[in-house]
Amino acid sequence: MKHTEERPYADPEAAARKLVEIAASVEAVQDGRIYIERINAPFLFKLTGSGSEFGAGLKHAIERGWLQLHESGTYVKLMPSSEDLLARK
């Protein structure tokens, strides 16, 4: 008997891919900047991901070179390597 349901974004790789997908669908404001709340809100509220899943996914996407987080933490930029990821979808 299972008492908990499977979390689709418990795997950092899956969460990172979804964050890149969300970031690609958001219009950048200036110099390719995407405000962090523009990817945070859909992930947390529409997809019902958790804060720890968001953090792990963001960290994974940065480590893989898919996203670049500004030192202030207020925005991210899609990196060229993320285009290959999106093309495979």
Residue pairs with C-beta under 8 A, 6 or more apart in sequence:
7 50
7 53
8 14
8 47
9 15
9 18
9 43
9 47
9 49
9 50
9 53
9 57
10 53
12 53
12 56
12 57
12 59
12 60
13 60
14 57
15 43
15 49
15 53
15 54
15 56
15 57
15 58
15 60
16 57
16 58
16 60
16 61
16 64
16 66
17 85
18 43
18 47
18 49
18 57
19 39
19 43
19 54
19 57
19 58
19 61
19 67
20 61
20 66
20 67
20 78
20 82
20 85
20 86
21 86
21 89
22 38
22 39
22 42
22 43
23 34
23 38
23 39
23 67
23 76
23 78
23 82
24 78
24 82
24 86
26 34
26 38
26 39
28 34
28 77
28 78
29 35
31 77
32 77
32 78
33 70
33 75
33 76
33 77
34 75
34 76
34 77
34 78
35 74
35 75
36 69
36 73
36 74
36 75
36 76
39 76
40 54
43 49
43 53
43 54
43 57
44 50
44 51
44 54
49 57
58 67
58 69
58 76
61 67
61 82
62 68
62 69
64 81
65 79
65 81
65 82
66 78
66 79
66 81
66 82
66 85
67 76
67 77
67 78
67 79
67 82
68 76
68 77
68 79
69 75
69 76
70 76
70 77
